[in-house]
Amino acid sequence: MARVAGRSAWIAWPVGLLCVAVVVVLGVLAAPGLPGAVTFVGDTLRQGSTTRPWTDAPRVPGPATTCRDLYTQPMWSAMVWSPEALLTQRHTAPLSTPEAVAAAGPTPVITCHWRGEAGRWLETSVAIVSPEGAAAVSATLTAQGFACATVEGTERCERTAGDVTEVHELRGDRWVSSTFAGWMPDGYDAVVASRAFGE
């Protein structure tokens, strides 16, 4: 083997032996911890394979009072991971139907506004209304051209104009209003209505 200029065998051999000795000492020191590390990794893998998947978010029973309460875990994940998704939570009445709001005089519970990519957005508002207010909402929406029908105690009114769809659901003292502008996830209105009504 050719020698490198300036290299001294008298220094290289002792340094090489010292490095080998350090590696051996470190191996001896680490050996007692090896069984524990193997057990820890095995237990972690076994636990991960037997744990039941978490399919829904824990929440306080009853009608939803926050944006997080309005969504099942799968729906929440789909919303949060949508491109450029941004949630704004506030306590205001629906913006889409000012005439119905004026007629009903609702008490806002929560409004969840989601902004997505390319100007897409959707908004859901939950409000408390009196029986008279619910009747006023229904009459106002019908007069504005919404198609309304009552199924199993829930009145549903819907209208689409261009790429904007509005869905309103009334049951008991709750009014759930959703507006979709180019963004309408599958089953969204059914999920939020169910959670808003406390099902």
Legacy VTK file of the C-alpha trace (Angstrom):
# vtk DataFile Version 3.0
C-alpha trace
ASCII
DATASET POLYDATA
POINTS 199 float
0.000 0.000 0.000
1.383 3.375 -0.937
2.219 5.643 1.918
0.601 9.064 2.247
3.117 11.863 2.624
3.366 13.086 6.183
1.623 10.046 7.695
3.381 8.447 10.661
2.809 4.765 11.441
3.976 5.415 15.005
0.925 7.664 15.562
-1.631 5.889 13.337
-1.415 2.486 15.067
-1.920 3.726 18.641
-4.798 6.004 17.578
-6.472 3.158 15.656
-6.157 0.825 18.651
-7.574 3.537 20.916
-10.627 3.938 18.634
-11.246 0.173 18.639
-10.991 0.148 22.450
-13.528 3.003 22.741
-16.017 1.148 20.488
-15.620 -2.054 22.534
-16.135 -0.181 25.825
-19.276 1.553 24.475
-20.643 -1.812 23.313
-20.057 -3.321 26.765
-21.786 -0.359 28.449
-24.801 -0.540 26.090
-25.281 -4.314 26.334
-27.293 -4.329 29.615
-29.876 -1.964 28.081
-30.414 -4.025 24.937
-33.082 -6.422 26.337
-35.063 -3.498 27.740
-34.946 -1.661 24.408
-36.114 -4.772 22.543
-38.991 -5.252 25.029
-40.030 -1.589 24.719
-40.095 -1.713 20.910
-42.027 -5.006 20.945
-44.622 -3.722 23.420
-45.079 -0.540 21.397
-45.653 -2.468 18.178
-48.074 -4.901 19.851
-50.046 -2.077 21.431
-50.274 -0.222 18.126
-51.650 -3.293 16.367
-54.379 -4.038 18.956
-55.648 -0.544 19.698
-59.112 0.175 18.284
-59.202 3.038 15.763
-60.659 6.297 17.035
-63.621 6.954 14.767
-65.336 9.842 16.480
-64.485 12.864 18.569
-65.497 12.841 22.232
-67.857 15.678 23.023
-70.361 16.827 25.590
-73.726 15.152 24.894
-76.449 17.371 23.490
-76.689 19.997 20.761
-73.406 21.336 19.412
-72.179 24.642 20.814
-68.749 24.890 19.109
-67.489 24.318 15.599
-65.588 21.217 16.694
-68.819 19.742 18.109
-70.523 20.087 14.709
-68.337 17.477 13.004
-67.654 13.781 13.322
-63.964 12.888 13.372
-63.889 11.791 9.700
-65.664 14.981 8.585
-63.400 17.168 10.740
-60.314 15.521 9.275
-61.623 15.993 5.737
-62.287 19.680 6.390
-59.003 20.422 8.160
-56.904 18.662 5.515
-58.643 20.316 2.561
-56.247 22.524 0.550
-55.785 25.972 2.140
-58.552 25.283 4.690
-59.001 27.997 7.295
-61.736 27.985 9.963
-63.210 31.121 11.506
-65.542 30.618 14.473
-67.876 33.383 15.590
-71.248 33.949 17.246
-73.299 35.596 14.514
-76.535 34.919 12.646
-76.526 33.480 9.087
-75.218 35.930 6.497
-77.025 34.338 3.548
-80.625 35.114 4.505
-80.904 38.531 6.157
-84.683 38.638 5.540
-85.197 35.352 7.391
-82.918 36.509 10.209
-84.863 39.740 10.539
-88.187 37.871 10.594
-87.074 35.214 13.094
-84.985 37.210 15.559
-82.740 34.195 16.322
-80.202 33.879 19.117
-76.878 32.821 17.523
-75.162 29.764 18.999
-72.196 29.346 16.651
-71.156 30.179 13.088
-68.368 28.235 11.400
-66.874 29.743 8.241
-64.431 27.627 6.228
-62.299 29.168 3.509
-60.736 26.849 0.933
-58.634 27.087 -2.190
-59.480 29.190 -5.253
-62.125 31.255 -3.463
-64.198 28.268 -2.326
-65.925 28.609 1.023
-68.758 27.274 3.124
-70.464 28.483 6.246
-72.765 26.905 8.808
-74.705 28.817 11.443
-76.639 27.339 14.343
-79.198 29.511 16.096
-82.020 29.195 18.617
-85.469 30.355 17.458
-88.925 30.524 19.005
-91.815 28.566 17.441
-93.001 31.814 15.867
-89.480 32.546 14.635
-89.225 29.089 13.039
-92.522 29.666 11.231
-91.248 33.069 10.050
-88.039 31.489 8.707
-90.031 28.873 6.793
-92.411 31.429 5.312
-89.588 33.789 4.318
-87.527 31.045 2.678
-90.527 29.731 0.748
-91.256 33.254 -0.505
-87.618 33.526 -1.685
-87.938 30.434 -3.864
-86.516 27.766 -1.577
-87.886 24.240 -1.968
-89.075 23.220 1.501
-90.266 19.869 2.841
-90.763 18.346 6.286
-89.361 14.871 6.949
-89.532 13.192 10.371
-90.038 16.444 12.226
-87.280 18.382 10.446
-88.139 21.066 7.912
-85.512 21.325 5.182
-85.322 24.189 2.677
-82.818 24.243 -0.174
-81.939 26.509 -3.091
-79.110 26.582 -5.631
-78.125 29.660 -7.637
-75.033 29.268 -9.809
-72.327 27.640 -7.698
-73.926 28.729 -4.393
-76.206 26.306 -2.552
-78.109 27.119 0.633
-79.567 24.498 2.959
-81.684 25.369 6.010
-82.986 22.871 8.550
-85.415 23.628 11.365
-86.301 21.330 14.235
-87.638 22.319 17.626
-85.840 25.482 18.721
-82.823 24.991 16.410
-82.173 26.539 13.015
-79.166 25.208 11.085
-78.195 27.243 8.030
-75.412 26.203 5.623
-74.174 28.032 2.536
-71.812 26.384 0.061
-69.847 28.386 -2.518
-68.077 25.925 -4.815
-67.351 23.582 -1.900
-69.860 20.980 -0.657
-68.314 17.886 0.989
-70.353 14.699 0.684
-72.856 14.367 3.525
-71.821 17.662 5.103
-75.313 19.078 5.734
-76.586 15.815 7.244
-73.610 15.573 9.625
-73.792 19.140 10.919
-77.575 19.061 11.274
-77.421 15.818 13.238
-74.795 17.219 15.588
-76.508 20.603 15.898
-79.770 18.889 16.910
-77.920 16.773 19.477
-78.436 13.360 17.897
LINES 1 200
199 0 1 2 3 4 5 6 7 8 9 10 11 12 13 14 15 16 17 18 19 20 21 22 23 24 25 26 27 28 29 30 31 32 33 34 35 36 37 38 39 40 41 42 43 44 45 46 47 48 49 50 51 52 53 54 55 56 57 58 59 60 61 62 63 64 65 66 67 68 69 70 71 72 73 74 75 76 77 78 79 80 81 82 83 84 85 86 87 88 89 90 91 92 93 94 95 96 97 98 99 100 101 102 103 104 105 106 107 108 109 110 111 112 113 114 115 116 117 118 119 120 121 122 123 124 125 126 127 128 129 130 131 132 133 134 135 136 137 138 139 140 141 142 143 144 145 146 147 148 149 150 151 152 153 154 155 156 157 158 159 160 161 162 163 164 165 166 167 168 169 170 171 172 173 174 175 176 177 178 179 180 181 182 183 184 185 186 187 188 189 190 191 192 193 194 195 196 197 198
